[in-house]
Amino acid sequence: GVDVPVDDLAQGLVVKRAKHRLLAALGKPLVTSSWPLLQETFSRGTIHVQNDAASIADGVRRALANREQLGRDMLRLRAERSSLFASCSSRR
């Protein structure tokens, strides 16, 4: 399996709820762009990088070196977001 999902940084990214839930559900660290939206959405379990090869490579190395802690952080993010989504859907 994949130890560290690396988002497709080259194409630009629109985060969708389903994708967010899938990545958080993996309980694995994520390496993605340092865009404000992504920093807000993936506030735990994530290494945010610039969109260049050296930054991405460094981010993957850091994520692999810290994958256990980042994985736990991603699971906490999933739990936080799950209760947020539940409260939003109960208001409808």
Contacts in CASP RR format, 6 or more apart in sequence:
PFRMAT RR
TARGET T0000
AUTHOR 0000-0000-0000
METHOD contacts of the structure
MODEL  1
GVDVPVDDLAQGLVVKRAKHRLLAALGKPLVTSSWPLLQETFSRGTIHVQ
NDAASIADGVRRALANREQLGRDMLRLRAERSSLFASCSSRR
2 28 0 8 1.000
3 28 0 8 1.000
3 64 0 8 1.000
3 67 0 8 1.000
4 28 0 8 1.000
4 29 0 8 1.000
4 30 0 8 1.000
4 31 0 8 1.000
4 60 0 8 1.000
4 63 0 8 1.000
4 64 0 8 1.000
4 67 0 8 1.000
5 23 0 8 1.000
5 26 0 8 1.000
5 28 0 8 1.000
5 29 0 8 1.000
5 30 0 8 1.000
5 31 0 8 1.000
6 30 0 8 1.000
6 31 0 8 1.000
6 32 0 8 1.000
6 56 0 8 1.000
6 60 0 8 1.000
7 13 0 8 1.000
7 30 0 8 1.000
7 31 0 8 1.000
7 32 0 8 1.000
7 33 0 8 1.000
9 32 0 8 1.000
9 33 0 8 1.000
9 49 0 8 1.000
9 51 0 8 1.000
9 56 0 8 1.000
10 51 0 8 1.000
12 33 0 8 1.000
13 32 0 8 1.000
13 33 0 8 1.000
13 35 0 8 1.000
13 38 0 8 1.000
15 37 0 8 1.000
15 38 0 8 1.000
15 41 0 8 1.000
15 42 0 8 1.000
17 85 0 8 1.000
20 41 0 8 1.000
20 42 0 8 1.000
20 81 0 8 1.000
21 78 0 8 1.000
21 81 0 8 1.000
21 85 0 8 1.000
23 30 0 8 1.000
23 42 0 8 1.000
23 74 0 8 1.000
24 74 0 8 1.000
24 75 0 8 1.000
24 77 0 8 1.000
24 78 0 8 1.000
24 81 0 8 1.000
25 78 0 8 1.000
26 74 0 8 1.000
27 71 0 8 1.000
27 74 0 8 1.000
27 75 0 8 1.000
27 78 0 8 1.000
28 67 0 8 1.000
28 70 0 8 1.000
28 71 0 8 1.000
28 74 0 8 1.000
29 45 0 8 1.000
29 46 0 8 1.000
29 47 0 8 1.000
29 63 0 8 1.000
29 66 0 8 1.000
29 67 0 8 1.000
29 70 0 8 1.000
29 71 0 8 1.000
29 73 0 8 1.000
29 74 0 8 1.000
30 42 0 8 1.000
30 45 0 8 1.000
30 46 0 8 1.000
30 47 0 8 1.000
30 63 0 8 1.000
30 74 0 8 1.000
31 46 0 8 1.000
31 47 0 8 1.000
31 49 0 8 1.000
31 56 0 8 1.000
31 59 0 8 1.000
31 60 0 8 1.000
31 63 0 8 1.000
32 38 0 8 1.000
32 42 0 8 1.000
32 46 0 8 1.000
32 47 0 8 1.000
32 48 0 8 1.000
32 49 0 8 1.000
33 48 0 8 1.000
33 49 0 8 1.000
33 50 0 8 1.000
33 51 0 8 1.000
34 48 0 8 1.000
34 49 0 8 1.000
34 50 0 8 1.000
38 46 0 8 1.000
38 48 0 8 1.000
39 48 0 8 1.000
42 48 0 8 1.000
42 77 0 8 1.000
43 77 0 8 1.000
44 73 0 8 1.000
44 74 0 8 1.000
44 76 0 8 1.000
44 77 0 8 1.000
44 80 0 8 1.000
45 70 0 8 1.000
45 71 0 8 1.000
45 73 0 8 1.000
45 74 0 8 1.000
45 77 0 8 1.000
46 70 0 8 1.000
46 73 0 8 1.000
46 74 0 8 1.000
47 59 0 8 1.000
47 60 0 8 1.000
47 62 0 8 1.000
47 63 0 8 1.000
47 70 0 8 1.000
49 55 0 8 1.000
49 56 0 8 1.000
49 58 0 8 1.000
49 59 0 8 1.000
63 70 0 8 1.000
END
